[in-house]
């Protein structure tokens, strides 16, 4: 096969049914069986599922109760985020040894900028050899998409799952996307897809033909972004991978206080804002630290390890518990702070394995408000 020369070459690597694949590596008896990773109760949500379960209609983000109605014989595992993070790191290490520039977009997705590599070795040959090495050294199935930009490469990899490869030659981006449903474009969620359908727009071809001004009127800036992507255009860069160890926030009060209810509210607010930042970054935390400074400037901290998450409820519970262990009654407080550390890439949308659909919808609504008005626009209250 003759390798085309790209003005820009972007590779997308996507680990197939990643959580499931890791569990199957750990227990070979799980292969070939309908398997669901997620909350064990009927109120839980599906975080991932095997292709055998998908054949019954089970999908990620589906309520566990509905999933088990569709596939009553499925095996359900709570999941092990530490194991998933470890295997993601193994993949990242292989990529880092060979890639000139790469971005880890999530725990199971990577973008690589291979622009200019055609001068020395064909990008397609290099990409397929890297994929084979990752599969060989980690045992994990991996799909690959190569094109001139991130959007088309991601869609390409998605179209050949599981464990496939897709090359979209330069100049063929728009024609490749044209017959696909608009929901295949990464930035188009279910609600946007529904609104487009009401306009008679169901395929990328139709979306590419809609006047950009109309889309901007209906969807704001996102309308123009959707139109460009439907036309195969995406100039977003591959952002170099950098390990972020922690995020934190703190507040020094104008007047020292002994009001416990007020202090609890400050902890809730800081924790909720930091959790939002985690979700925006596509990160999870396994360690919460609370900092407390009294009026005499004596400063104390306590921390605790937790199951990986980026959800408000468990993080607030842990932060408040740490504060209560730190605080000495009747002593005025000058500053409180919260810190999340031991961060790993990962989707927080489902709270991994314990979230409920109601909680997901609440967080999604709160995050949309923050996206529009700022991270301090809304936060969770409490009883004290």
Residue pairs with C-beta under 8 A, 6 or more apart in sequence:
1 124
3 118
3 122
3 123
3 124
3 125
4 124
4 167
4 169
4 170
5 118
5 170
6 115
6 118
6 123
6 147
6 148
6 170
7 115
7 148
7 170
8 113
8 115
8 148
8 149
9 113
9 114
9 115
9 116
9 117
9 118
9 123
9 146
9 147
9 148
10 111
10 112
10 113
10 114
10 115
10 146
10 147
10 148
10 149
10 150
10 153
10 238
11 111
11 112
11 114
11 123
11 127
11 130
11 144
11 145
11 146
11 153
12 109
12 110
12 111
12 112
12 144
12 145
12 146
12 150
12 153
12 154
12 156
12 157
13 91
13 95
13 109
13 110
13 111
13 112
13 130
13 131
13 134
13 142
13 143
13 144
13 157
14 108
14 109
14 142
14 143
14 144
14 145
14 154
14 157
14 158
14 161
15 21
15 88
15 91
15 108
15 109
15 140
15 141
15 142
16 140
16 141
16 142
16 143
16 161
16 162
16 163
17 48
17 49
17 50
17 51
17 141
17 162
18 48
18 84
18 87
18 88
18 107
18 108
18 140
19 37
19 47
19 48
19 79
19 84
20 30
20 35
20 37
20 48
20 49
20 50
21 140
21 141
22 80
22 83
22 84
22 87
22 140
23 30
23 35
23 37
23 77
23 79
23 80
24 30
24 31
24 35
24 50
25 87
25 139
25 140
26 83
30 50
30 75
32 52
33 50
33 52
33 75
34 49
34 50
34 52
34 53
34 55
34 56
34 58
34 71
34 73
34 74
34 75
35 49
35 50
35 52
35 53
35 74
35 75
35 76
35 77
36 46
36 48
36 49
36 50
36 53
36 58
36 64
36 67
36 68
36 71
36 74
36 75
36 76
36 77
37 46
37 47
37 48
37 49
37 76
37 77
37 78
37 79
37 353
38 44
38 45
38 46
38 47
38 48
38 49
38 64
38 67
38 76
38 78
38 79
38 350
38 353
39 45
39 47
39 64
39 78
39 353
39 354
39 355
39 356
40 64
40 76
40 78
40 353
41 64
42 63
42 64
42 65
42 68
43 63
43 64
43 65
43 356
43 357
44 63
44 64
44 353
44 354
44 355
44 356
45 61
45 62
45 63
45 64
45 350
45 351
45 355
45 356
45 357
45 360
46 58
46 59
46 60
46 61
46 62
46 63
46 64
46 67
46 350
47 60
47 79
47 350
47 352
47 353
48 60
48 79
49 58
49 59
49 60
49 67
49 74
51 162
53 67
53 71
53 74
56 70
56 71
56 74
57 70
57 71
58 67
58 70
58 71
58 74
59 67
60 350
61 349
61 350
61 360
63 357
64 76
67 74
68 74
68 76
78 353
79 352
79 353
81 284
81 286
81 307
81 308
81 344
81 346
81 352
81 353
82 286
82 308
84 107
84 346
85 107
85 308
85 344
85 345
85 346
87 138
87 140
88 104
88 107
88 108
88 344
88 345
90 137
90 138
91 110
91 134
91 138
91 140
91 142
92 104
92 110
92 241
94 130
94 133
94 134
94 137
94 138
95 102
95 110
95 112
95 130
95 134
96 102
96 241
98 130
98 133
99 112
99 130
100 112
100 113
100 114
100 117
101 112
101 113
101 238
101 240
102 110
102 111
102 112
102 113
102 238
102 240
102 241
103 110
103 111
103 112
103 238
103 239
103 240
103 241
104 110
104 241
104 345
105 111
105 282
105 345
106 282
106 345
106 346
106 347
107 344
107 345
107 346
107 347
109 154
111 150
111 153
111 154
111 238
112 127
112 238
113 237
113 238
114 123
114 126
114 127
114 146
117 123
117 126
123 146
124 146
124 167
127 144
127 146
127 165
128 144
128 165
131 142
131 144
131 165
134 140
134 142
135 141
135 142
141 162
141 163
142 163
143 157
143 158
143 160
143 161
143 162
143 163
143 164
143 165
143 166
144 157
144 160
144 164
144 165
144 166
145 152
145 153
145 154
145 155
145 156
145 157
145 158
145 159
145 160
145 165
145 166
145 168
146 153
146 156
146 165
146 166
146 167
146 168
147 153
147 156
147 167
147 168
147 170
147 173
147 176
148 168
148 170
148 173
149 173
149 232
149 233
149 234
149 235
149 236
150 234
150 236
150 238
151 185
151 186
151 229
151 232
151 234
151 236
152 168
152 173
152 176
152 177
152 232
152 234
153 168
154 186
155 176
155 177
155 180
155 184
155 185
155 186
156 166
156 167
156 168
156 176
157 164
157 166
158 184
159 166
159 180
159 184
160 166
168 176
173 231
173 232
173 233
174 208
174 230
174 231
174 232
176 232
177 184
177 185
177 204
177 205
177 208
177 229
177 230
177 232
178 203
178 204
178 205
178 208
179 203
179 204
179 205
180 203
180 204
181 193
181 202
181 203
181 204
182 188
182 193
182 196
182 201
182 202
182 203
182 204
182 206
182 207
182 226
182 230
183 190
183 193
184 204
185 204
185 207
185 226
185 229
185 230
186 229
187 222
187 225
187 226
187 229
188 196
188 226
192 219
192 222
192 226
195 218
195 219
196 202
196 207
199 210
199 218
200 206
201 207
201 210
204 230
205 230
207 226
207 227
207 230
208 227
208 230
208 231
210 227
212 223
212 224
212 227
214 223
215 223
215 224
215 226
215 227
216 223
216 224
217 223
219 226
228 234
244 281
244 283
244 343
245 341
245 342
245 343
246 339
246 340
246 341
246 342
246 343
247 274
247 277
247 278
247 281
247 283
247 339
247 340
247 343
248 274
248 289
248 337
248 338
248 339
248 340
249 270
249 273
249 274
249 337
249 338
249 339
250 270
250 291
250 335
250 336
250 337
250 338
251 266
251 270
251 335
251 336
251 337
252 293
252 334
252 335
253 333
253 334
253 335
256 294
256 295
256 332
256 333
256 334
257 263
257 332
257 333
258 329
258 330
258 331
258 332
258 333
260 327
260 384
261 384
263 323
263 327
263 333
263 336
264 320
264 323
264 382
264 384
265 381
265 382
266 336
267 290
267 316
267 319
267 320
267 323
267 336
267 338
268 316
268 319
268 320
268 379
268 380
268 381
268 382
269 376
269 379
270 319
270 336
270 337
270 338
271 312
271 315
271 316
271 319
271 338
272 312
272 316
272 379
272 380
273 375
273 376
273 379
274 315
274 338
274 340
275 310
275 311
275 312
275 315
275 316
275 348
276 366
276 367
276 370
276 375
277 375
278 284
278 285
278 310
278 340
278 343
278 348
279 310
279 348
279 349
279 363
279 367
280 367
281 343
282 345
282 346
282 347
282 348
283 310
283 343
283 344
283 345
283 346
283 348
284 308
284 309
284 310
284 343
284 344
284 345
284 346
284 348
284 352
285 306
285 308
285 309
285 310
285 315
285 340
285 341
285 342
285 343
286 305
286 306
286 307
286 308
286 341
286 342
286 343
286 344
287 303
287 304
287 305
287 306
287 340
287 341
287 342
288 303
288 304
288 306
288 315
288 318
288 319
288 322
288 338
288 339
288 340
289 301
289 302
289 303
289 322
289 338
289 339
289 340
289 341
290 301
290 302
290 303
290 319
290 322
290 323
290 326
290 336
290 337
290 338
290 339
291 299
291 300
291 301
291 335
291 336
291 337
291 338
291 339
292 299
292 300
292 301
292 323
292 326
292 327
292 333
292 335
292 336
292 337
293 299
293 300
293 333
293 334
293 335
293 336
294 328
294 331
294 332
294 333
294 334
295 331
295 332
295 333
295 334
297 334
299 335
300 326
301 326
302 322
302 325
302 326
303 322
303 339
303 341
304 318
304 321
304 322
305 342
306 314
306 315
306 318
307 314
307 352
308 344
308 346
308 352
309 315
309 348
309 351
309 352
310 346
310 348
310 351
311 348
311 351
311 355
311 359
311 363
312 363
312 380
313 359
314 351
314 354
315 340
316 380
316 382
319 338
320 382
323 336
327 333
346 352
349 360
349 364
350 360
351 359
351 360
366 378
369 377
369 378
370 376
370 377
370 378
